[in-house]
């Protein structure tokens, strides 16, 4: 949900703007990498809790999820003011909590025949390949194409959020998504966030100054975490079909 808010705000700010931060993406990359590493650490810790003391996992999961959502809005506001010394530790904790909340999905992947650790590796590799391709395409897009793609992806992500909320609501009443529909939802999410990765390289230099690199890193982080999640969901759905 937070990704939708962040993406919508970034597109609105980028409309009809020339480059304001030509080096902001380059400056953001080390922090993006660091955030992803901390996320992996958080997931590893969550798997340890799930294995050694499963009774406390769900209570700590909800605490982590609430903390993650609160930190997102606080850290984003501070990062947009380029108060990087304050924003950086907040974003580091946010990354750890984000990793912890991914534990359940990763545990399902590890327990699904045909996915396992190799599937997690494929999802991570898919994010890396997407980054390389998206950087090449997004950095060279015209204004007309860039804004058209950005608006299309934004609308798609909003529709996806509605579908996911409905999916969650049905699951609370014991109505679970058929495997073919889960494949479709996961495939759509994968395509949308791959598109979002392309849009990032067009939008971010038009949205953030060079000293707002943590805001850019947060936007890219959300893109690749969501892309990882949907690739992994797709692999689970494909291998979990009857």
Secondary structure, DSSP 4 states (H G I P E B T S, - for coil): -HHHHHHHHHHHHHTT---S-TTHHHHHHHHHHHHHHHHHHHHHHHHHHHHH-GGGHHHHHHHHHHHHHHHHHHHHHHHHTT-HHHHHHHHHHHHHHHHHHTHHHHHHHHHSTTTHHHHHHHHHHHHHHHHHHHHHHHTT--HHHHHHHHHHHHHHHHHHHHHHHHHHHHHHTT-PPPHHHHHHHHHHHHHHHHHHHHHHHHHHHHHS-GGGHHHHHHHHHHHHHHHHHHHHHHHHHHHS--
